[in-house]
Amino acid sequence: MSDLAARPVVELAGLLRSGELGAAEFTAACLEAIEAREGELHAWAHLDPEQALARARVLDRLPAGERGPLHGIPVGVKDIIDTADLPTEYGSPIYAGHRPAADAEVVVRLRAAGAVVIGKTVTTEFALFSPGRTTNPHDSTRTPGGSSSGSAAAVGAGTVPLALGTQTAGSVVRPASFCGIVGVKPTFDAIPSRGVKPASPTLDTVGIFARDVAGAAYALEALVGPRSGATGAPDRLRIGVAYTPEWDLVPADTCARIEETIVALGASIREVEVPGPFAGLVEAQTCVMNVEITHALAVERAYHYKQLSPILQQQLTAGDKVAWSYEAARAHIERCRGLLPVLFHGVDALLAPSVLGEAPPLEQGTGDPLLCRAWTALGTPTVSVPGLTGPVGLPLGIQVIAPPGRDDLALVGAQQVRDVLAGTFS
């Protein structure tokens, strides 16, 4: 039973809906797995085992015809996403013991689909850059990434099959890469953000962690409907490689592994020309994010400044300094969004590295989101696909990116790349 949560989500969903596997039985197995790993993983901010089991027992009594697509599946929820029945502390001592009045919209949808909210996962402070206590499931001396640290680590450790995260710069793609799992950052606002503590409202995106692409696609469709599920796309996509300026900063060994993947994809892949203005996207995203943080956290800054971490204090100061360029940064992002048809001309999806390298040691922070910033600014659906390893054997991901609104293409492309990785590096 200890490895039950690591099985494919679609398989688990079928077993739970048919009654071959009980929701309470599965929830208990996940709680057992959590207890076995939590001493070194520190992935959970809040757990209420009795409450989760009580919910699961209610689900077990539902007739087959009333069981939703996520019936009985335990899900971890990042602790910046409001839950009425569990504390939501946003990774900050300012909100110790805070209990929201209502669930976030995505949690309402989770429960309606039959999921068991098993607990709240550790987040960095306000989903920014000051680390929590979570460690990497593959090496406890290294970061799991941020800001969705606990969600990625919990799924990567095989303690729950699904978890929710958010991304403002690289907070789904980066931890998914470091933890060796699938991370889906859907099209901006595909999953509603009502009830999610904002950092940068024009960038914040709710995402999903799973251990397999099909499971992530299944969960996304359960939350937003078939328009963003892996349907309506061809079985084999034309995949492009977009050599953005940031590729020059990727270590040679990581580049070599990605190039091997490109070769293995064969005739289905081609290099695309990146429009010139894309060279300024990282800077524009950083500006917008830092300025919007100063507005989103204005109350916390005014009344609880000493309880903010030094890292966050510095980021707020950085936002003050670039406020004058905010409108220009927004305009530049919009200009680049208008060039997306040029970027995707002749291809269905793009391939790019997820991270600069393997997960760094804990004392070095949560890793650099550099390679994610542009795609977050553009609002494109992005899937981090596992299957590569770095020089010391830790996971590395590859991003598959599709045009906004074509989450189906991103997911089909991710499966195509995952199949190649499994055959090339297994």
C-alpha positions as a Markdown table, in Angstrom:
| # | Residue | x | y | z |
|---|---|---|---|---|
| 1 | Met | 0.0 | 0.0 | 0.0 |
| 2 | Ser | 2.9 | 2.4 | 0.6 |
| 3 | Asp | 3.4 | 3.0 | -3.1 |
| 4 | Leu | -0.3 | 3.4 | -4.0 |
| 5 | Ala | -0.1 | 7.2 | -4.4 |
| 6 | Ala | 2.7 | 6.8 | -7.0 |
| 7 | Arg | 0.4 | 4.9 | -9.4 |
| 8 | Pro | -1.1 | 6.7 | -12.4 |
| 9 | Val | -3.9 | 9.1 | -11.5 |
| 10 | Val | -6.3 | 7.8 | -14.3 |
| 11 | Glu | -5.8 | 4.2 | -13.0 |
| 12 | Leu | -6.5 | 5.3 | -9.4 |
| 13 | Ala | -9.6 | 7.3 | -10.5 |
| 14 | Gly | -11.0 | 4.2 | -12.2 |
| 15 | Leu | -10.4 | 2.0 | -9.2 |
| 16 | Leu | -12.0 | 4.5 | -6.8 |
| 17 | Arg | -15.1 | 5.2 | -8.9 |
| 18 | Ser | -15.7 | 1.5 | -9.4 |
| 19 | Gly | -15.3 | 0.8 | -5.7 |
| 20 | Glu | -12.4 | -1.6 | -6.1 |
| 21 | Leu | -10.4 | 0.8 | -4.0 |
| 22 | Gly | -12.1 | 2.7 | -1.2 |
| 23 | Ala | -11.6 | 6.4 | -0.7 |
| 24 | Ala | -10.9 | 5.9 | 3.0 |
| 25 | Glu | -8.5 | 3.1 | 2.3 |
| 26 | Phe | -6.6 | 5.2 | -0.2 |
| 27 | Thr | -6.6 | 8.3 | 2.1 |
| 28 | Ala | -5.2 | 6.2 | 4.9 |
| 29 | Ala | -2.5 | 4.8 | 2.7 |
| 30 | Cys | -1.5 | 8.4 | 1.7 |
| 31 | Leu | -1.4 | 9.5 | 5.3 |
| 32 | Glu | 0.8 | 6.5 | 6.1 |
| 33 | Ala | 3.2 | 7.4 | 3.3 |
| 34 | Ile | 3.2 | 11.1 | 4.4 |
| 35 | Glu | 4.1 | 10.0 | 8.0 |
| 36 | Ala | 6.9 | 7.8 | 6.7 |
| 37 | Arg | 8.6 | 10.7 | 4.8 |
| 38 | Glu | 7.6 | 13.8 | 6.6 |
| 39 | Gly | 10.4 | 13.7 | 9.1 |
| 40 | Glu | 12.9 | 14.6 | 6.4 |
| 41 | Leu | 10.6 | 16.0 | 3.7 |
| 42 | His | 8.7 | 18.7 | 5.7 |
| 43 | Ala | 6.2 | 19.1 | 2.8 |
| 44 | Trp | 3.1 | 19.8 | 4.9 |
| 45 | Ala | 2.1 | 23.0 | 6.6 |
| 46 | His | -1.2 | 21.6 | 8.0 |
| 47 | Leu | -2.7 | 18.1 | 8.1 |
| 48 | Asp | -5.9 | 16.9 | 9.7 |
| 49 | Pro | -6.0 | 13.1 | 9.2 |
| 50 | Glu | -9.3 | 12.6 | 10.9 |
| 51 | Gln | -11.0 | 15.3 | 8.9 |
| 52 | Ala | -9.6 | 13.8 | 5.6 |
| 53 | Leu | -10.7 | 10.3 | 6.6 |
| 54 | Ala | -14.2 | 11.5 | 7.5 |
| 55 | Arg | -14.5 | 13.1 | 4.1 |
| 56 | Ala | -13.3 | 9.9 | 2.4 |
| 57 | Arg | -15.8 | 7.8 | 4.4 |
| 58 | Val | -18.6 | 10.1 | 3.1 |
| 59 | Leu | -17.4 | 9.6 | -0.4 |
| 60 | Asp | -17.3 | 5.8 | 0.0 |
| 61 | Arg | -21.1 | 5.9 | 0.7 |
| 62 | Leu | -21.9 | 7.7 | -2.6 |
| 63 | Pro | -23.6 | 5.5 | -5.3 |
| 64 | Ala | -21.5 | 5.0 | -8.4 |
| 65 | Gly | -23.6 | 7.4 | -10.5 |
| 66 | Glu | -22.8 | 10.3 | -8.1 |
| 67 | Arg | -19.0 | 9.8 | -8.1 |
| 68 | Gly | -17.0 | 12.7 | -9.7 |
| 69 | Pro | -13.9 | 12.4 | -11.9 |
| 70 | Leu | -11.6 | 12.9 | -8.9 |
| 71 | His | -13.7 | 10.8 | -6.5 |
| 72 | Gly | -11.6 | 9.8 | -3.5 |
| 73 | Ile | -8.3 | 11.1 | -4.7 |
| 74 | Pro | -6.3 | 12.9 | -2.0 |
| 75 | Val | -4.9 | 16.2 | -3.1 |
| 76 | Gly | -2.4 | 18.5 | -1.5 |
| 77 | Val | -3.2 | 22.3 | -1.6 |
| 78 | Lys | -0.6 | 24.9 | -1.5 |
| 79 | Asp | -0.9 | 27.1 | 1.6 |
| 80 | Ile | -1.6 | 30.3 | -0.3 |
| 81 | Ile | -4.9 | 28.8 | -1.5 |
| 82 | Asp | -7.8 | 29.4 | 0.9 |
| 83 | Thr | -9.5 | 26.6 | 2.7 |
| 84 | Ala | -12.3 | 27.2 | 5.2 |
| 85 | Asp | -11.7 | 23.9 | 7.1 |
| 86 | Leu | -7.9 | 24.2 | 7.4 |
| 87 | Pro | -5.6 | 27.1 | 8.3 |
| 88 | Thr | -4.2 | 29.1 | 5.4 |
| 89 | Glu | -1.0 | 31.0 | 6.5 |
| 90 | Tyr | 0.5 | 32.0 | 3.2 |
| 91 | Gly | 4.0 | 31.0 | 4.5 |
| 92 | Ser | 4.1 | 34.0 | 6.8 |
| 93 | Pro | 4.1 | 34.4 | 10.6 |
| 94 | Ile | 1.8 | 37.3 | 10.0 |
| 95 | Tyr | -1.1 | 34.9 | 9.3 |
| 96 | Ala | -0.3 | 32.2 | 11.9 |
| 97 | Gly | -3.6 | 30.3 | 12.6 |
| 98 | His | -5.5 | 32.3 | 9.9 |
| 99 | Arg | -8.7 | 30.5 | 8.9 |
| 100 | Pro | -10.4 | 31.9 | 5.8 |
| 101 | Ala | -14.2 | 32.3 | 5.7 |
| 102 | Ala | -14.5 | 30.4 | 2.4 |
| 103 | Asp | -12.7 | 28.0 | 0.1 |
| 104 | Ala | -10.9 | 29.3 | -3.0 |
| 105 | Glu | -12.7 | 28.7 | -6.2 |
| 106 | Val | -10.2 | 25.9 | -7.2 |
| 107 | Val | -10.8 | 24.2 | -3.9 |
| 108 | Val | -14.6 | 24.4 | -4.5 |
| 109 | Arg | -14.0 | 22.7 | -7.8 |
| 110 | Leu | -11.8 | 20.1 | -6.3 |
| 111 | Arg | -14.4 | 19.1 | -3.8 |
| 112 | Ala | -17.2 | 19.1 | -6.4 |
| 113 | Ala | -15.1 | 16.7 | -8.5 |
| 114 | Gly | -14.8 | 14.3 | -5.5 |
| 115 | Ala | -11.3 | 15.0 | -4.3 |
| 116 | Val | -10.1 | 14.7 | -0.7 |
| 117 | Val | -8.2 | 17.8 | 0.4 |
| 118 | Ile | -5.7 | 15.9 | 2.6 |
| 119 | Gly | -3.8 | 18.9 | 3.8 |
| 120 | Lys | -2.0 | 22.2 | 3.0 |
| 121 | Thr | 1.5 | 22.1 | 1.5 |
| 122 | Val | 4.4 | 24.3 | 2.5 |
| 123 | Thr | 4.9 | 27.5 | 0.4 |
| 124 | Thr | 7.6 | 30.0 | 0.4 |
| 125 | Glu | 6.7 | 33.3 | 2.1 |
| 126 | Phe | 3.7 | 34.7 | 0.1 |
| 127 | Ala | 4.7 | 32.4 | -2.8 |
| 128 | Leu | 7.9 | 34.4 | -3.4 |
| 129 | Phe | 11.6 | 33.7 | -2.7 |
| 130 | Ser | 12.1 | 33.2 | 1.1 |
| 131 | Pro | 12.3 | 29.4 | 1.5 |
| 132 | Gly | 10.1 | 27.2 | 3.7 |
| 133 | Arg | 11.4 | 24.1 | 5.4 |
| 134 | Thr | 10.7 | 21.6 | 2.7 |
| 135 | Thr | 13.5 | 19.4 | 1.2 |
| 136 | Asn | 14.0 | 17.7 | -2.1 |
| 137 | Pro | 12.5 | 14.1 | -2.1 |
| 138 | His | 15.6 | 12.9 | -4.0 |
| 139 | Asp | 18.2 | 14.6 | -1.8 |
| 140 | Ser | 17.3 | 16.1 | 1.5 |
| 141 | Thr | 20.3 | 18.5 | 1.3 |
| 142 | Arg | 18.8 | 20.2 | -1.7 |
| 143 | Thr | 15.9 | 22.5 | -2.4 |
| 144 | Pro | 12.6 | 21.2 | -3.9 |
| 145 | Gly | 12.3 | 24.5 | -5.7 |
| 146 | Gly | 9.8 | 27.3 | -4.9 |
| 147 | Ser | 7.5 | 28.6 | -4.4 |
| 148 | Ser | 5.3 | 25.5 | -4.6 |
| 149 | Ser | 7.8 | 23.6 | -2.5 |
| 150 | Gly | 5.6 | 21.3 | -0.5 |
| 151 | Ser | 3.3 | 20.4 | -3.3 |
| 152 | Ala | 6.1 | 19.3 | -5.7 |
| 153 | Ala | 7.9 | 17.4 | -2.9 |
| 154 | Ala | 4.8 | 15.6 | -1.7 |
| 155 | Val | 4.0 | 14.3 | -5.2 |
| 156 | Gly | 7.7 | 13.7 | -6.0 |
| 157 | Ala | 8.0 | 11.5 | -2.9 |
| 158 | Gly | 4.9 | 9.5 | -3.9 |
| 159 | Thr | 2.9 | 10.5 | -0.8 |
| 160 | Val | -0.1 | 12.0 | -2.8 |
| 161 | Pro | -1.0 | 11.6 | -6.5 |
| 162 | Leu | -1.9 | 15.2 | -7.1 |
| 163 | Ala | -1.2 | 18.6 | -5.7 |
| 164 | Leu | -2.0 | 22.3 | -6.5 |
| 165 | Gly | 0.6 | 25.0 | -6.9 |
| 166 | Thr | 0.8 | 28.5 | -8.3 |
| 167 | Gln | 3.3 | 30.2 | -10.6 |
| 168 | Thr | 4.2 | 33.9 | -10.8 |
| 169 | Ala | 7.7 | 33.4 | -12.3 |
| 170 | Gly | 8.6 | 29.7 | -12.2 |
| 171 | Ser | 6.9 | 28.3 | -9.2 |
| 172 | Val | 5.3 | 25.3 | -10.9 |
| 173 | Val | 7.8 | 24.4 | -13.6 |
| 174 | Arg | 10.9 | 24.8 | -11.5 |
| 175 | Pro | 9.9 | 22.6 | -8.5 |
| 176 | Ala | 8.4 | 20.0 | -10.9 |
| 177 | Ser | 11.8 | 19.9 | -12.6 |
| 178 | Phe | 13.8 | 19.6 | -9.4 |
| 179 | Cys | 11.5 | 16.9 | -8.0 |
| 180 | Gly | 11.2 | 14.8 | -11.2 |
| 181 | Ile | 7.5 | 15.1 | -11.8 |
| 182 | Val | 5.0 | 16.7 | -14.2 |
| 183 | Gly | 4.1 | 20.3 | -13.6 |
| 184 | Val | 1.4 | 22.0 | -15.6 |
| 185 | Lys | 1.1 | 25.8 | -15.7 |
| 186 | Pro | -2.1 | 26.2 | -17.7 |
| 187 | Thr | -3.1 | 29.2 | -19.8 |
| 188 | Phe | -3.3 | 32.2 | -17.6 |
| 189 | Asp | -6.6 | 32.3 | -15.7 |
| 190 | Ala | -7.7 | 28.9 | -17.0 |
| 191 | Ile | -8.1 | 27.9 | -13.3 |
| 192 | Pro | -9.7 | 30.7 | -11.4 |
| 193 | Ser | -7.5 | 32.5 | -8.9 |
| 194 | Arg | -10.3 | 33.7 | -6.6 |
| 195 | Gly | -9.3 | 32.9 | -3.1 |
| 196 | Val | -5.6 | 32.6 | -3.9 |
| 197 | Lys | -3.4 | 35.2 | -2.1 |
| 198 | Pro | -2.2 | 37.4 | -4.9 |
| 199 | Ala | 1.4 | 38.3 | -5.5 |
| 200 | Ser | 1.2 | 39.7 | -9.1 |
| 201 | Pro | -2.4 | 39.5 | -10.4 |
| 202 | Thr | -1.5 | 39.8 | -14.0 |
| 203 | Leu | 0.9 | 36.8 | -13.7 |
| 204 | Asp | -0.3 | 34.5 | -10.9 |
| 205 | Thr | -1.5 | 31.2 | -12.3 |
| 206 | Val | -2.8 | 28.1 | -10.5 |
| 207 | Gly | -1.2 | 24.9 | -11.7 |
| 208 | Ile | -1.1 | 21.1 | -11.1 |
| 209 | Phe | 1.5 | 18.6 | -10.1 |
| 210 | Ala | 1.3 | 14.9 | -11.0 |
| 211 | Arg | 3.7 | 12.0 | -11.6 |
| 212 | Asp | 2.5 | 11.4 | -15.2 |
| 213 | Val | 1.3 | 13.6 | -18.1 |
| 214 | Ala | -2.0 | 11.7 | -18.5 |
| 215 | Gly | -2.8 | 12.2 | -14.8 |
| 216 | Ala | -2.1 | 15.9 | -15.0 |
| 217 | Ala | -4.2 | 16.3 | -18.1 |
| 218 | Tyr | -7.0 | 14.3 | -16.4 |
| 219 | Ala | -6.9 | 16.6 | -13.3 |
| 220 | Leu | -6.9 | 19.7 | -15.4 |
| 221 | Glu | -9.9 | 18.6 | -17.4 |
| 222 | Ala | -11.7 | 17.8 | -14.1 |
| 223 | Leu | -11.1 | 21.4 | -12.9 |
| 224 | Val | -11.7 | 23.5 | -16.0 |
| 225 | Gly | -13.5 | 21.3 | -18.6 |
| 226 | Pro | -12.5 | 19.6 | -21.8 |
| 227 | Arg | -11.2 | 22.8 | -23.5 |
| 228 | Ser | -8.0 | 22.5 | -21.6 |
| 229 | Gly | -7.7 | 18.7 | -21.5 |
| 230 | Ala | -5.6 | 16.6 | -23.9 |
| 231 | Thr | -8.3 | 16.4 | -26.5 |
| 232 | Gly | -8.7 | 17.7 | -30.0 |
| 233 | Ala | -5.0 | 17.7 | -30.8 |
| 234 | Pro | -3.2 | 15.5 | -33.3 |
| 235 | Asp | -1.4 | 12.4 | -32.0 |
| 236 | Arg | 1.9 | 13.6 | -33.2 |
| 237 | Leu | 2.8 | 17.3 | -33.0 |
| 238 | Arg | 5.2 | 19.5 | -34.9 |
| 239 | Ile | 7.5 | 20.7 | -32.1 |
| 240 | Gly | 9.8 | 23.7 | -32.5 |
| 241 | Val | 12.9 | 24.6 | -30.5 |
| 242 | Ala | 13.0 | 28.3 | -29.6 |
| 243 | Tyr | 16.6 | 29.3 | -28.8 |
| 244 | Thr | 15.8 | 32.3 | -26.6 |
| 245 | Pro | 18.7 | 34.4 | -25.3 |
| 246 | Glu | 18.6 | 32.7 | -21.9 |
| 247 | Trp | 19.8 | 29.4 | -23.5 |
| 248 | Asp | 23.3 | 30.8 | -23.4 |
| 249 | Leu | 23.2 | 30.5 | -19.6 |
| 250 | Val | 22.2 | 26.8 | -19.5 |
| 251 | Pro | 25.2 | 24.6 | -18.4 |
| 252 | Ala | 26.8 | 22.6 | -21.2 |
| 253 | Asp | 25.9 | 19.2 | -19.7 |
| 254 | Thr | 22.2 | 20.2 | -19.5 |
| 255 | Cys | 22.2 | 21.5 | -23.0 |
| 256 | Ala | 23.8 | 18.3 | -24.2 |
| 257 | Arg | 20.9 | 16.2 | -22.7 |
| 258 | Ile | 18.3 | 18.5 | -24.3 |
| 259 | Glu | 20.1 | 18.3 | -27.6 |
| 260 | Glu | 20.0 | 14.4 | -27.4 |
| 261 | Thr | 16.2 | 14.7 | -26.9 |
| 262 | Ile | 15.9 | 17.0 | -29.9 |
| 263 | Val | 17.8 | 14.5 | -32.0 |
| 264 | Ala | 15.6 | 11.6 | -30.7 |
| 265 | Leu | 12.4 | 13.5 | -31.7 |
| 266 | Gly | 13.7 | 13.4 | -35.2 |
| 267 | Ala | 11.6 | 14.7 | -38.1 |
| 268 | Ser | 8.8 | 16.0 | -35.8 |
| 269 | Ile | 11.0 | 18.9 | -34.5 |
| 270 | Arg | 12.5 | 22.0 | -36.1 |
| 271 | Glu | 14.2 | 25.2 | -35.0 |
| 272 | Val | 12.0 | 28.4 | -35.0 |
| 273 | Glu | 13.1 | 32.0 | -35.2 |
| 274 | Val | 12.5 | 34.0 | -32.0 |
| 275 | Pro | 11.2 | 37.5 | -32.6 |
| 276 | Gly | 13.7 | 40.2 | -31.6 |
| 277 | Pro | 11.5 | 41.8 | -28.9 |
| 278 | Phe | 11.5 | 38.6 | -26.9 |
| 279 | Ala | 15.0 | 39.5 | -25.8 |
| 280 | Gly | 13.4 | 41.9 | -23.2 |
| 281 | Leu | 10.7 | 39.6 | -21.9 |
| 282 | Val | 12.5 | 38.4 | -18.8 |
| 283 | Glu | 13.2 | 42.0 | -17.7 |
| 284 | Ala | 9.6 | 43.0 | -18.4 |
| 285 | Gln | 8.2 | 40.1 | -16.4 |
| 286 | Thr | 10.6 | 40.9 | -13.5 |
| 287 | Cys | 9.5 | 44.5 | -13.5 |
| 288 | Val | 5.8 | 43.8 | -13.6 |
| 289 | Met | 6.1 | 41.1 | -10.8 |
| 290 | Asn | 8.1 | 43.3 | -8.5 |
| 291 | Val | 5.9 | 46.4 | -8.9 |
| 292 | Glu | 2.7 | 44.4 | -8.5 |
| 293 | Ile | 4.0 | 42.8 | -5.3 |
| 294 | Thr | 4.3 | 46.2 | -3.7 |
| 295 | His | 0.6 | 46.7 | -4.2 |
| 296 | Ala | -0.5 | 43.1 | -3.3 |
| 297 | Leu | 1.4 | 43.2 | 0.0 |
| 298 | Ala | 0.9 | 46.9 | 0.8 |
| 299 | Val | -1.0 | 46.1 | 4.0 |
| 300 | Glu | 1.5 | 43.6 | 5.3 |
| 301 | Arg | 4.3 | 46.1 | 4.5 |
| 302 | Ala | 2.6 | 48.9 | 6.3 |
| 303 | Tyr | 1.6 | 47.1 | 9.5 |
| 304 | His | 3.8 | 44.0 | 9.7 |
| 305 | Tyr | 7.1 | 45.1 | 8.1 |
| 306 | Lys | 9.3 | 43.5 | 10.7 |
| 307 | Gln | 7.7 | 40.2 | 10.2 |
| 308 | Leu | 8.6 | 40.1 | 6.5 |
| 309 | Ser | 11.8 | 38.3 | 5.6 |
| 310 | Pro | 14.9 | 40.3 | 4.5 |
| 311 | Ile | 14.5 | 38.7 | 1.1 |
| 312 | Leu | 11.0 | 40.0 | 0.7 |
| 313 | Gln | 11.9 | 43.4 | 2.1 |
| 314 | Gln | 14.6 | 43.7 | -0.6 |
| 315 | Gln | 12.1 | 42.6 | -3.3 |
| 316 | Leu | 9.6 | 45.3 | -2.2 |
| 317 | Thr | 12.3 | 47.9 | -2.4 |
| 318 | Ala | 13.3 | 46.7 | -5.9 |
| 319 | Gly | 9.6 | 47.1 | -6.9 |
| 320 | Asp | 9.6 | 50.7 | -5.7 |
| 321 | Lys | 12.7 | 51.5 | -7.8 |
| 322 | Val | 11.2 | 50.3 | -11.0 |
| 323 | Ala | 7.6 | 51.5 | -10.6 |
| 324 | Trp | 8.3 | 54.2 | -13.2 |
| 325 | Ser | 8.8 | 51.6 | -15.9 |
| 326 | Tyr | 5.8 | 49.4 | -15.1 |
| 327 | Glu | 3.6 | 50.6 | -17.9 |
| 328 | Ala | 6.4 | 50.2 | -20.4 |
| 329 | Ala | 7.0 | 46.7 | -19.2 |
| 330 | Arg | 3.3 | 45.8 | -19.5 |
| 331 | Ala | 3.3 | 47.3 | -23.0 |
| 332 | His | 6.3 | 45.3 | -24.0 |
| 333 | Ile | 4.7 | 42.0 | -22.8 |
| 334 | Glu | 1.6 | 42.8 | -24.8 |
| 335 | Arg | 3.7 | 43.5 | -27.9 |
| 336 | Cys | 5.3 | 40.1 | -27.5 |
| 337 | Arg | 2.0 | 38.4 | -27.0 |
| 338 | Gly | 1.0 | 39.8 | -30.4 |
| 339 | Leu | 4.0 | 38.1 | -31.9 |
| 340 | Leu | 3.1 | 34.6 | -30.7 |
| 341 | Pro | 1.5 | 33.6 | -34.0 |
| 342 | Val | 4.9 | 34.4 | -35.6 |
| 343 | Leu | 6.7 | 32.3 | -33.0 |
| 344 | Phe | 4.4 | 29.3 | -33.4 |
| 345 | His | 4.2 | 29.6 | -37.2 |
| 346 | Gly | 4.6 | 26.1 | -38.6 |
| 347 | Val | 4.7 | 24.3 | -35.2 |
| 348 | Asp | 2.2 | 23.2 | -32.6 |
| 349 | Ala | 4.4 | 23.5 | -29.5 |
| 350 | Leu | 7.8 | 24.6 | -28.4 |
| 351 | Leu | 10.6 | 22.9 | -26.5 |
| 352 | Ala | 12.8 | 24.7 | -23.9 |
| 353 | Pro | 14.8 | 23.8 | -20.8 |
| 354 | Ser | 12.8 | 24.2 | -17.5 |
| 355 | Val | 15.7 | 25.2 | -15.3 |
| 356 | Leu | 19.4 | 26.1 | -15.4 |
| 357 | Gly | 20.5 | 22.9 | -13.7 |
| 358 | Glu | 19.8 | 20.5 | -10.9 |
| 359 | Ala | 18.3 | 21.5 | -7.6 |
| 360 | Pro | 20.9 | 23.6 | -5.7 |
| 361 | Pro | 21.8 | 23.1 | -2.0 |
| 362 | Leu | 19.2 | 24.3 | 0.5 |
| 363 | Glu | 21.4 | 27.2 | 1.7 |
| 364 | Gln | 21.5 | 28.6 | -1.9 |
| 365 | Gly | 17.7 | 29.2 | -2.0 |
| 366 | Thr | 15.0 | 27.8 | -4.2 |
| 367 | Gly | 16.7 | 28.1 | -7.6 |
| 368 | Asp | 16.5 | 30.6 | -10.4 |
| 369 | Pro | 13.2 | 30.9 | -12.3 |
| 370 | Leu | 15.0 | 32.6 | -15.3 |
| 371 | Leu | 13.9 | 30.1 | -17.9 |
| 372 | Cys | 10.2 | 30.3 | -16.9 |
| 373 | Arg | 9.8 | 34.1 | -16.6 |
| 374 | Ala | 9.1 | 34.8 | -20.3 |
| 375 | Trp | 6.5 | 32.1 | -20.8 |
| 376 | Thr | 4.7 | 33.1 | -17.6 |
| 377 | Ala | 4.6 | 36.7 | -18.8 |
| 378 | Leu | 3.1 | 35.5 | -22.1 |
| 379 | Gly | 0.4 | 33.5 | -20.4 |
| 380 | Thr | 1.2 | 30.4 | -22.4 |
| 381 | Pro | 0.3 | 26.9 | -21.2 |
| 382 | Thr | 3.6 | 25.2 | -20.2 |
| 383 | Val | 4.2 | 21.6 | -19.0 |
| 384 | Ser | 7.5 | 20.6 | -17.3 |
| 385 | Val | 8.2 | 17.0 | -18.4 |
| 386 | Pro | 10.5 | 14.8 | -16.3 |
| 387 | Gly | 13.0 | 12.3 | -17.7 |
| 388 | Leu | 16.4 | 13.9 | -17.7 |
| 389 | Thr | 19.1 | 13.9 | -15.0 |
| 390 | Gly | 22.0 | 16.2 | -14.3 |
| 391 | Pro | 25.6 | 15.5 | -13.6 |
| 392 | Val | 25.0 | 14.2 | -10.0 |
| 393 | Gly | 21.9 | 12.2 | -11.0 |
| 394 | Leu | 19.2 | 14.6 | -9.9 |
| 395 | Pro | 16.1 | 15.3 | -12.0 |
| 396 | Leu | 15.9 | 17.9 | -14.8 |
| 397 | Gly | 12.8 | 18.9 | -16.7 |
| 398 | Ile | 12.0 | 20.1 | -20.2 |
| 399 | Gln | 9.3 | 22.6 | -20.9 |
| 400 | Val | 6.7 | 22.1 | -23.6 |
| 401 | Ile | 5.0 | 25.3 | -24.4 |
| 402 | Ala | 1.9 | 25.9 | -26.6 |
| 403 | Pro | -0.1 | 29.0 | -27.7 |
| 404 | Pro | -2.5 | 30.5 | -25.1 |
| 405 | Gly | -5.8 | 28.5 | -24.9 |
| 406 | Arg | -4.2 | 25.4 | -26.4 |
| 407 | Asp | -3.4 | 23.5 | -23.2 |
| 408 | Asp | -4.4 | 20.4 | -25.2 |
| 409 | Leu | -1.4 | 20.9 | -27.5 |
| 410 | Ala | 1.0 | 21.4 | -24.5 |
| 411 | Leu | -0.2 | 18.2 | -22.9 |
| 412 | Val | -0.1 | 16.1 | -26.1 |
| 413 | Gly | 3.4 | 17.5 | -26.8 |
| 414 | Ala | 4.4 | 16.7 | -23.2 |
| 415 | Gln | 3.4 | 13.1 | -23.6 |
| 416 | Gln | 5.2 | 12.9 | -26.9 |
| 417 | Val | 8.4 | 14.2 | -25.3 |
| 418 | Arg | 8.0 | 12.0 | -22.2 |
| 419 | Asp | 7.8 | 8.9 | -24.5 |
| 420 | Val | 11.0 | 10.0 | -26.2 |
| 421 | Leu | 12.7 | 10.6 | -22.9 |
| 422 | Ala | 11.6 | 7.2 | -21.5 |
| 423 | Gly | 13.0 | 5.5 | -24.6 |
| 424 | Thr | 16.2 | 7.5 | -24.8 |
| 425 | Phe | 17.3 | 7.8 | -21.1 |
| 426 | Ser | 15.6 | 4.9 | -19.4 |
